[in-house]
Amino acid sequence: MKESKTYRIRGDIVNGVIEKTVKYISEEGEIVEEAEIVNAMIRVGLEKAENKDIREYLELRESREIK
């Protein structure tokens, strides 16, 4: 298994990561890399996401409601 991999992330999600990073730093007083925020979000999401969530996302992309 690879230790790391690069993924392309949509712009609106990148903006959300930046906002969460700033919020974490301001509330916790600890510097954290954006990649760590992404890893935390993925870790939580992987535990909770179900096939229906993936299907819903794909349908939204197909209908161009999200790009």
TIMI-2910 file (N, C-alpha, C, CB; in pm, 1 decimal, decimal comma, always signed):
<rs>
+----------+----------+----------+----------+----------+----------+----------+----------+----------+----------+----------+----------+------+
!      n_x !      n_y !      n_z !     ca_x !     ca_y !     ca_z !      c_x !      c_y !      c_z !     cb_x !     cb_y !     cb_z ! resn !
+----------+----------+----------+----------+----------+----------+----------+----------+----------+----------+----------+----------+------+
!    +84,0 !   -118,3 !     +0,0 !     +0,0 !     +0,0 !     +0,0 !    +88,4 !   +124,5 !     +0,0 !    -95,5 !     -0,1 !   +121,9 !  Met !
!    +49,0 !   +223,8 !    -80,4 !   +123,9 !   +349,0 !    -85,6 !   +107,3 !   +425,8 !    +44,8 !    +77,9 !   +435,0 !   -204,6 !  Lys !
!   +211,4 !   +498,3 !    +80,5 !   +203,5 !   +580,9 !   +200,3 !   +127,7 !   +709,8 !   +174,9 !   +342,1 !   +612,2 !   +251,6 !  Glu !
!   +134,1 !   +760,8 !    +52,3 !    +60,5 !   +882,6 !    +20,1 !    +25,0 !   +882,8 !   -127,4 !   +142,6 !  +1008,3 !    +56,6 !  Ser !
!    -72,0 !   +967,0 !   -161,0 !   -116,3 !   +979,0 !   -298,8 !   -172,2 !  +1119,4 !   -317,8 !   -222,7 !   +870,0 !   -334,4 !  Lys !
!   -155,2 !  +1173,9 !   -435,3 !   -205,7 !  +1307,0 !   -466,0 !   -341,7 !  +1295,4 !   -533,3 !   -106,7 !  +1384,4 !   -555,8 !  Thr !
!   -436,8 !  +1377,4 !   -488,0 !   -570,4 !  +1381,7 !   -546,3 !   -601,7 !  +1523,5 !   -590,4 !   -676,4 !  +1331,1 !   -446,0 !  Tyr !
!   -687,8 !  +1535,2 !   -689,9 !   -736,7 !  +1665,7 !   -733,9 !   -861,8 !  +1695,4 !   -652,2 !   -766,7 !  +1668,3 !   -889,8 !  Arg !
!   -863,6 !  +1812,0 !   -590,0 !   -975,5 !  +1850,7 !   -504,4 !  -1043,0 !  +1973,1 !   -564,4 !   -928,1 !  +1879,4 !   -358,8 !  Ile !
!  -1175,2 !  +1970,5 !   -567,6 !  -1251,8 !  +2081,6 !   -624,2 !  -1223,9 !  +2210,7 !   -548,2 !  -1402,2 !  +2050,1 !   -621,8 !  Arg !
!  -1234,5 !  +2322,2 !   -620,0 !  -1205,0 !  +2453,3 !   -563,7 !  -1287,6 !  +2489,2 !   -442,3 !  -1224,7 !  +2556,4 !   -666,7 !  Gly !
!  -1417,4 !  +2455,4 !   -443,3 !  -1500,7 !  +2489,9 !   -328,2 !  -1458,0 !  +2412,4 !   -204,0 !  -1648,0 !  +2462,5 !   -359,0 !  Asp !
!  -1408,8 !  +2291,4 !   -223,6 !  -1360,4 !  +2213,7 !   -109,5 !  -1228,9 !  +2271,8 !    -58,8 !  -1342,4 !  +2065,0 !   -147,9 !  Ile !
!  -1143,4 !  +2315,1 !   -151,0 !  -1017,3 !  +2379,5 !   -110,7 !  -1047,6 !  +2501,9 !    -24,7 !   -933,0 !  +2420,1 !   -235,6 !  Val !
!  -1145,0 !  +2581,3 !    -67,5 !  -1182,5 !  +2699,5 !    +11,0 !  -1232,2 !  +2659,6 !   +149,6 !  -1290,7 !  +2780,5 !    -62,3 !  Asn !
!  -1308,6 !  +2552,3 !   +156,9 !  -1355,7 !  +2503,2 !   +286,2 !  -1241,7 !  +2457,9 !   +375,3 !  -1452,7 !  +2389,5 !   +266,5 !  Gly !
!  -1141,9 !  +2394,9 !   +315,0 !  -1024,4 !  +2350,2 !   +391,2 !   -949,0 !  +2471,0 !   +446,7 !   -930,4 !  +2264,1 !   +302,1 !  Val !
!   -934,5 !  +2572,5 !   +365,1 !   -865,8 !  +2693,9 !   +410,9 !   -941,6 !  +2755,6 !   +528,5 !   -852,5 !  +2796,9 !   +295,0 !  Ile !
!  -1074,3 !  +2763,0 !   +516,9 !  -1155,6 !  +2818,1 !   +625,7 !  -1141,0 !  +2735,2 !   +753,1 !  -1303,2 !  +2824,6 !   +584,1 !  Glu !
!  -1144,8 !  +2602,6 !   +739,9 !  -1130,4 !  +2515,9 !   +857,4 !   -991,3 !  +2528,7 !   +918,4 !  -1158,0 !  +2369,6 !   +819,8 !  Lys !
!   -890,3 !  +2546,4 !   +833,8 !   -753,7 !  +2562,4 !   +883,3 !   -741,7 !  +2689,8 !   +965,2 !   -653,5 !  +2564,3 !   +766,8 !  Thr !
!   -793,2 !  +2799,0 !   +911,9 !   -788,5 !  +2927,4 !   +982,7 !   -865,5 !  +2917,6 !  +1114,3 !   -846,8 !  +3041,0 !   +894,3 !  Val !
!   -982,0 !  +2855,1 !  +1110,3 !  -1063,7 !  +2839,8 !  +1231,3 !   -989,4 !  +2756,7 !  +1336,2 !  -1199,5 !  +2773,9 !  +1197,1 !  Lys !
!   -928,4 !  +2647,4 !  +1293,0 !   -854,6 !  +2562,1 !  +1386,7 !   -740,8 !  +2640,2 !  +1451,4 !   -799,4 !  +2437,2 !  +1314,8 !  Tyr !
!   -664,8 !  +2710,5 !  +1369,3 !   -550,6 !  +2786,2 !  +1421,3 !   -597,5 !  +2893,1 !  +1519,0 !   -471,1 !  +2850,5 !  +1306,2 !  Ile !
!   -704,5 !  +2964,5 !  +1484,5 !   -750,9 !  +3072,2 !  +1572,4 !   -811,8 !  +3018,4 !  +1701,7 !   -853,1 !  +3158,6 !  +1499,8 !  Ser !
!   -880,8 !  +2905,4 !  +1695,3 !   -945,4 !  +2851,6 !  +1815,3 !   -851,4 !  +2767,9 !  +1901,4 !  -1064,4 !  +2768,1 !  +1775,9 !  Glu !
!   -761,8 !  +2694,2 !  +1838,3 !   -673,6 !  +2604,1 !  +1913,0 !   -536,3 !  +2665,0 !  +1940,3 !   -656,8 !  +2474,4 !  +1837,3 !  Glu !
!   -500,9 !  +2770,4 !  +1866,7 !   -371,7 !  +2834,5 !  +1886,2 !   -254,8 !  +2747,6 !  +1843,7 !   -355,5 !  +2872,7 !  +2029,4 !  Gly !
!   -280,5 !  +2656,0 !  +1753,0 !   -177,7 !  +2562,4 !  +1707,4 !   -171,8 !  +2565,9 !  +1555,1 !   -206,5 !  +2417,5 !  +1758,6 !  Glu !
!    -51,5 !  +2580,4 !  +1501,8 !    -33,3 !  +2580,9 !  +1356,9 !    -53,7 !  +2438,7 !  +1304,8 !   +108,2 !  +2635,3 !  +1317,8 !  Ile !
!   -130,3 !  +2427,6 !  +1197,0 !   -156,6 !  +2297,6 !  +1136,2 !   -154,4 !  +2315,0 !   +984,5 !   -293,8 !  +2238,4 !  +1184,7 !  Val !
!   -100,8 !  +2217,1 !   +916,0 !    -96,3 !  +2219,7 !   +770,2 !   -234,9 !  +2188,1 !   +713,3 !     +9,0 !  +2119,1 !   +716,7 !  Glu !
!   -265,7 !  +2246,9 !   +599,1 !   -393,4 !  +2218,9 !   +533,4 !   -408,7 !  +2069,9 !   +505,0 !   -405,4 !  +2298,8 !   +403,2 !  Glu !
!   -300,3 !  +2002,9 !   +472,1 !   -306,3 !  +1859,4 !   +443,5 !   -357,2 !  +1781,0 !   +564,1 !   -168,2 !  +1807,6 !   +401,9 !  Ala !
!   -324,3 !  +1825,6 !   +683,9 !   -371,8 !  +1756,0 !   +803,8 !   -522,3 !  +1774,8 !   +820,9 !   -297,4 !  +1806,7 !   +928,9 !  Glu !
!   -571,5 !  +1892,2 !   +784,9 !   -716,1 !  +1915,6 !   +789,0 !   -785,3 !  +1822,8 !   +689,4 !   -749,6 !  +2064,8 !   +757,6 !  Ile !
!   -730,4 !  +1813,7 !   +568,5 !   -787,4 !  +1725,2 !   +466,3 !   -785,7 !  +1580,8 !   +515,4 !   -709,3 !  +1737,8 !   +332,8 !  Val !
!   -674,4 !  +1537,6 !   +572,4 !   -665,2 !  +1400,6 !   +623,2 !   -769,1 !  +1374,4 !   +731,9 !   -524,9 !  +1373,5 !   +677,6 !  Asn !
!   -788,6 !  +1469,9 !   +821,6 !   -888,7 !  +1453,5 !   +927,5 !  -1028,9 !  +1443,5 !   +868,2 !   -881,6 !  +1570,6 !  +1027,3 !  Ala !
!  -1057,6 !  +1528,2 !   +769,8 !  -1189,8 !  +1526,4 !   +706,7 !  -1213,6 !  +1394,8 !   +633,3 !  -1204,6 !  +1644,3 !   +609,4 !  Met !
!  -1112,9 !  +1347,1 !   +563,7 !  -1126,4 !  +1220,1 !   +491,7 !  -1144,2 !  +1105,6 !   +590,8 !  -1003,0 !  +1194,5 !   +401,4 !  Ile !
!  -1066,5 !  +1106,9 !   +695,9 !  -1076,2 !   +999,5 !   +795,8 !  -1217,3 !   +991,2 !   +853,9 !   -973,8 !  +1021,9 !   +908,9 !  Arg !
!  -1272,9 !  +1104,5 !   +891,2 !  -1409,0 !  +1106,7 !   +945,6 !  -1508,9 !  +1065,8 !   +837,7 !  -1443,9 !  +1247,4 !  +1001,0 !  Val !
!  -1490,1 !  +1119,1 !   +717,5 !  -1581,7 !  +1089,0 !   +608,2 !  -1579,1 !   +943,6 !   +566,0 !  -1549,9 !  +1174,8 !   +490,9 !  Gly !
!  -1461,8 !   +883,2 !   +566,3 !  -1451,6 !   +742,8 !   +527,1 !  -1528,8 !   +652,8 !   +622,0 !  -1305,8 !   +699,6 !   +521,9 !  Leu !
!  -1531,1 !   +690,0 !   +747,9 !  -1602,1 !   +609,2 !   +846,5 !  -1753,5 !   +624,5 !   +834,4 !  -1557,4 !   +647,0 !   +986,8 !  Glu !
!  -1798,3 !   +739,1 !   +783,3 !  -1941,8 !   +767,7 !   +779,6 !  -2004,4 !   +753,9 !   +641,4 !  -1966,0 !   +905,6 !   +830,3 !  Lys !
!  -1926,4 !   +772,4 !   +535,8 !  -1981,6 !   +771,4 !   +399,6 !  -2031,7 !   +632,3 !   +361,9 !  -1875,7 !   +818,4 !   +298,2 !  Ala !
!  -2147,9 !   +630,5 !   +297,7 !  -2206,3 !   +505,9 !   +250,1 !  -2221,7 !   +514,0 !    +98,8 !  -2343,4 !   +477,8 !   +318,8 !  Glu !
!  -2252,6 !   +402,4 !    +37,1 !  -2268,3 !   +400,1 !   -108,6 !  -2370,1 !   +502,5 !   -155,8 !  -2309,8 !   +261,3 !   -155,0 !  Asn !
!  -2477,5 !   +522,5 !    -80,6 !  -2580,0 !   +619,1 !   -121,3 !  -2522,0 !   +760,4 !   -127,3 !  -2699,5 !   +615,0 !    -24,0 !  Lys !
!  -2427,1 !   +791,6 !    -39,6 !  -2363,7 !   +923,2 !    -40,7 !  -2278,9 !   +941,6 !   -166,4 !  -2277,2 !   +942,0 !    +84,8 !  Asp !
!  -2208,3 !   +837,4 !   -203,9 !  -2125,8 !   +842,4 !   -324,5 !  -2215,0 !   +854,6 !   -447,7 !  -2035,6 !   +716,8 !   -334,8 !  Ile !
!  -2322,6 !   +776,3 !   -450,8 !  -2416,5 !   +781,2 !   -562,9 !  -2477,7 !   +920,9 !   -575,6 !  -2527,6 !   +675,3 !   -545,0 !  Arg !
!  -2516,5 !   +979,8 !   -462,8 !  -2574,3 !  +1114,5 !   -463,9 !  -2474,1 !  +1215,8 !   -519,2 !  -2618,6 !  +1155,6 !   -321,8 !  Glu !
!  -2349,8 !  +1205,6 !   -477,4 !  -2245,7 !  +1295,6 !   -527,4 !  -2229,0 !  +1279,9 !   -678,5 !  -2111,8 !  +1268,4 !   -455,9 !  Tyr !
!  -2222,8 !  +1155,7 !   -724,7 !  -2205,6 !  +1131,1 !   -868,1 !  -2324,1 !  +1184,0 !   -948,6 !  -2187,4 !   +981,5 !   -894,4 !  Leu !
!  -2444,1 !  +1171,0 !   -894,9 !  -2562,6 !  +1224,3 !   -962,5 !  -2557,6 !  +1376,6 !   -969,4 !  -2690,4 !  +1179,0 !   -890,4 !  Glu !
!  -2511,9 !  +1440,2 !   -863,7 !  -2498,0 !  +1586,0 !   -864,7 !  -2395,5 !  +1630,1 !   -969,0 !  -2457,1 !  +1637,1 !   -725,3 !  Leu !
!  -2286,6 !  +1556,1 !   -979,7 !  -2186,1 !  +1588,3 !  -1082,0 !  -2243,2 !  +1568,6 !  -1221,3 !  -2060,2 !  +1501,7 !  -1063,9 !  Arg !
!  -2315,5 !  +1459,6 !  -1240,5 !  -2371,8 !  +1430,5 !  -1372,1 !  -2472,5 !  +1537,3 !  -1414,0 !  -2438,2 !  +1292,6 !  -1372,2 !  Glu !
!  -2550,6 !  +1585,7 !  -1319,1 !  -2649,7 !  +1689,3 !  -1349,7 !  -2586,6 !  +1828,1 !  -1354,4 !  -2762,0 !  +1687,1 !  -1246,3 !  Ser !
!  -2457,3 !  +1833,2 !  -1329,6 !  -2378,8 !  +1957,3 !  -1331,3 !  -2419,6 !  +2055,9 !  -1222,5 !  -2391,7 !  +2023,8 !  -1465,9 !  Arg !
!  -2485,0 !  +2004,7 !  -1117,4 !  -2515,3 !  +2090,9 !  -1003,1 !  -2387,5 !  +2125,4 !   -928,0 !  -2616,3 !  +2022,8 !   -908,6 !  Glu !
!  -2290,2 !  +2035,5 !   -936,9 !  -2155,5 !  +2063,6 !   -887,5 !  -2058,7 !  +2025,2 !   -997,6 !  -2124,4 !  +1986,0 !   -754,0 !  Ile !
!  -1944,0 !  +2090,0 !   -998,8 !  -1844,9 !  +2061,9 !  -1103,1 !  -1725,8 !  +1991,7 !  -1045,5 !  -1800,9 !  +2189,6 !  -1172,4 !  Lys !
+----------+----------+----------+----------+----------+----------+----------+----------+----------+----------+----------+----------+------+
</rs>
